């Protein structure tokens, strides 16, 4: 149900040597949001995602998912709760087909493996085909992944992430390296997953047309600190955000 808190971050801190990557960050998302975190390179966006998904250890502060304290949980345990991340490190196998990559993700979620007693083609076939249909990759099901376009490879990474049946999804620069048409197709898919499947989605992105075109709430990070937050219109009108980041992009 929309409106319920799904993620809450309290005074989150992380330093690397003398560099303060996140500085007393407070952040909250409600179920059903489609939001973005933006900021200059080195602002702390990737570190923030890493802290939320267990790839970095929190120095101090707490992370809550649906009211449960998941601070410093390992990534695999966080993933089992229903949190996943895509577009940071590719999980695809370039020598396998799109279908095979997707099926493997679903089998992993179901704790099943291919064996001699269950024909491989029957395992998770229905779920795999349904997921490829949702993400628009059905026509490329039998294509070797290494031959896919950059946009379709990124869409496959999202498909694989969805194989774990998440409720909260983090997308790290989902349109990086894409053509204009691929960008529009990818973001329409993200929007559909949010609106039709009810996924809560948080993404980072440098393309301001994507940010202001799709995110319903924006948060601006600068040197590990949140300097502005609100609707796209509110953030665009924020003088500090304009000076530090938006002025060089918009």
Secondary structure, 3 states (H helix, E strand, C coil): CCCCEEEEEEEEEEEECCEEEEEEEEEEEECCCEEEEECCCCCCHHHHHHHHCCCCCCCEEEEEECCEECCCCCHHHHHHHCEEEECCCCCCCCCCEHHHHHHHHHHHHCCCCCECCECHHHCCHHHHHHHHHHCCCHHHCCCEHHHCCHHHHHHHHHHHHHCCCCCEEEEECCCCCCCHHHHHHHHHHHHHHHHHCCCEEEEECCCHHHHHHHCCEEEEEECCEEEEEECHHHHHCCHHHHHHHHHHHC
